[in-house]
Amino acid sequence: MSLPDYSLETEARSLGALRIAGVDEVGRGPLAGPVMAAAVVLNPLAIPPGLNDSKKLTEARRDALDAVLRDTAQIGLGQASVEEIDRINILRASQLAMMRAVAVLDPAPDYLLIDGHILPAGLPCPAVAIVRGDGRSASIAAASIVAKTWRDHVMRDLAQHYPGYGWETNMGYPTKCHRSALENLGVTPHHRRSFKPVHKILYQENLPSD
């Protein structure tokens, strides 16, 4: 299987774009923790070899690539909190995180390659949605790696404050261990109350006892 390449970026450059950012988010599926996004402008003369969809890389490889990207690329980071996820829904929160990641890039990008099939409203420059973009575009793959590495670090830190849920390994995803801990330990401030497994437990807790 071929790795993501720089062809989509090269096409955008041929149309006059100079600063092309790949944008991706991570953390739509977990029951806990924020959703996070990265926007990455690669240096076309210093693209790290081996960029790929973060889910297809080992943790050690992601960490190594993240370190290289932070030295060679321009990176913007953005997140949406659990409270925002519960208030506006996970799709809109994911888009908000991506918008925030793009907004902190300085100088600003003039073209965006965004993973997925929906473009957030109100983008500051022309953009195209790329389905499974983290497997096609080197810039989006880089964004997926940076976002995943950052979120994993945050979830490991939260795991130290809320032991027992297994966040240091499941990163808040609904594993058997995490679901069992929810039943036995209850809901933390970092759980997404709008997500069904969490909402169900809160509902049961609020049922009147006989």
C-alpha positions in Angstrom: 0.0 0.0 0.0 1.4 3.4 -1.0 2.1 6.1 1.6 0.6 9.6 1.6 2.5 11.9 -0.7 2.9 15.6 -1.6 0.9 15.5 -4.8 -2.2 17.3 -3.5 0.0 20.0 -2.1 2.0 20.2 -5.4 -1.3 20.7 -7.3 -2.4 23.5 -4.9 1.0 25.1 -5.3 0.6 25.0 -9.1 -2.6 27.0 -8.7 -0.7 29.7 -6.7 -1.0 28.6 -3.1 2.2 29.1 -1.1 1.3 28.0 2.5 -0.7 24.8 2.4 -1.8 23.3 5.7 -3.0 19.8 6.3 -5.6 19.6 9.0 -6.8 16.6 11.0 -8.5 15.9 14.3 -8.4 13.0 16.8 -10.7 12.0 19.6 -14.2 11.8 18.1 -14.9 8.3 19.5 -13.7 8.4 23.1 -16.1 8.7 26.1 -13.7 11.0 27.8 -11.3 13.9 27.1 -11.2 16.7 24.6 -11.2 16.4 20.9 -8.0 17.8 19.4 -6.7 18.9 16.0 -3.5 19.9 14.3 -2.8 22.1 11.3 0.6 21.4 9.7 2.4 23.3 7.0 5.2 21.1 5.8 8.5 22.4 4.5 8.6 20.8 1.0 12.3 20.6 1.2 12.3 18.7 4.5 9.4 16.3 4.5 10.1 13.5 7.0 10.1 10.1 5.4 7.4 7.6 6.5 4.5 10.0 7.2 1.3 8.0 7.3 -2.1 7.9 8.9 -1.3 8.0 12.7 -3.5 4.9 13.3 -1.1 2.8 11.0 2.0 3.8 13.0 3.4 2.5 16.2 3.5 4.8 19.2 7.3 4.9 19.0 7.2 5.9 15.3 4.6 8.5 15.9 6.7 10.0 18.7 9.7 10.1 16.5 7.9 11.7 13.6 6.2 14.2 15.9 9.7 15.3 17.2 10.9 15.8 13.6 7.8 17.7 12.5 8.1 20.1 15.4 11.6 20.9 14.2 10.9 21.2 10.4 7.2 22.2 10.0 4.9 24.9 11.2 2.3 23.5 13.6 -1.0 24.9 14.9 -2.9 23.1 17.7 -6.5 23.4 18.7 -8.9 21.6 20.9 -12.6 21.6 22.0 -13.4 20.8 25.6 -15.7 18.1 27.0 -18.1 20.9 27.9 -18.1 22.1 24.3 -18.6 18.6 23.0 -21.6 18.1 25.2 -23.0 21.5 24.3 -22.6 21.6 20.5 -22.1 17.9 19.6 -19.0 16.1 18.7 -19.0 16.9 14.9 -19.2 20.6 15.5 -16.7 20.4 18.3 -14.3 18.6 16.0 -14.7 21.4 13.5 -14.1 24.0 16.2 -10.9 22.3 17.2 -9.7 22.3 13.6 -10.6 26.0 13.2 -8.7 26.8 16.3 -5.6 24.9 15.0 -5.7 26.8 11.7 -6.2 30.2 13.5 -3.0 30.0 15.5 -0.8 29.4 12.4 1.4 32.4 11.9 1.9 33.4 9.1 -1.6 32.2 8.1 -2.1 29.5 5.5 -3.5 30.4 2.1 -4.9 26.9 1.4 -6.2 24.0 3.5 -6.4 20.3 3.0 -8.8 19.0 5.6 -9.4 15.3 6.4 -13.0 14.2 6.0 -15.9 15.0 3.7 -17.3 18.2 5.4 -15.6 21.6 5.5 -16.1 23.7 8.6 -18.0 26.9 8.0 -16.1 30.2 8.1 -12.6 29.0 7.0 -10.1 31.9 6.5 -8.9 30.7 3.1 -9.8 28.3 0.3 -10.0 24.6 1.3 -10.8 21.2 0.1 -12.1 18.2 2.1 -10.2 15.0 1.4 -11.9 11.7 2.4 -9.3 9.5 4.1 -6.9 12.3 3.6 -4.5 11.0 6.2 -3.7 8.2 3.9 -3.4 10.4 0.8 -1.8 13.8 1.8 1.6 14.0 3.6 0.4 17.3 5.3 -2.8 15.7 6.6 -0.9 12.6 7.7 1.5 14.9 9.6 -1.4 16.7 11.2 -2.9 13.3 12.3 0.4 12.3 13.9 0.8 15.6 15.8 -2.8 15.6 17.0 -2.7 12.0 18.1 0.6 12.4 19.9 -0.6 15.5 21.7 -3.9 13.9 22.8 -2.3 10.7 24.0 0.0 12.8 26.2 -3.0 14.7 27.6 -4.9 11.5 28.3 -1.9 10.0 30.1 -1.7 13.0 32.3 -5.4 12.8 33.1 -5.0 9.1 33.9 -2.7 10.1 36.8 -5.4 12.2 38.3 -8.2 9.7 37.6 -6.7 6.2 38.0 -8.7 3.1 37.3 -10.2 4.1 33.9 -7.2 2.9 31.9 -6.9 6.2 30.0 -3.1 5.8 29.9 -3.7 2.9 27.4 -7.2 3.3 26.0 -7.0 7.1 25.7 -10.6 7.4 26.8 -12.0 5.1 24.1 -14.9 2.8 25.2 -12.8 -0.4 25.9 -14.1 -3.1 28.2 -11.8 -1.8 31.0 -13.1 1.7 30.6 -16.8 0.7 30.5 -16.3 -1.4 33.6 -14.6 1.4 35.5 -17.5 3.7 34.5 -19.9 1.2 36.1 -17.8 0.8 39.3 -16.1 4.2 39.8 -18.7 6.5 38.2 -18.5 9.4 35.9 -15.6 12.0 36.1 -15.6 15.6 35.1 -13.7 14.6 32.0 -16.4 12.2 30.7 -18.7 13.3 27.8 -22.1 13.3 29.3 -23.8 13.5 25.9 -22.3 10.1 24.9 -24.7 7.2 25.4 -22.7 5.0 27.8 -22.0 7.9 30.1 -25.5 9.4 29.8 -27.0 6.0 30.7 -25.0 5.7 33.9 -25.9 9.3 34.9 -29.6 8.5 34.2 -29.4 5.3 36.3 -27.8 7.3 39.2 -30.6 9.8 39.1 -33.4 7.2 39.3 -35.3 7.3 42.5 -34.5 4.5 44.9 -37.2 2.3 46.4 
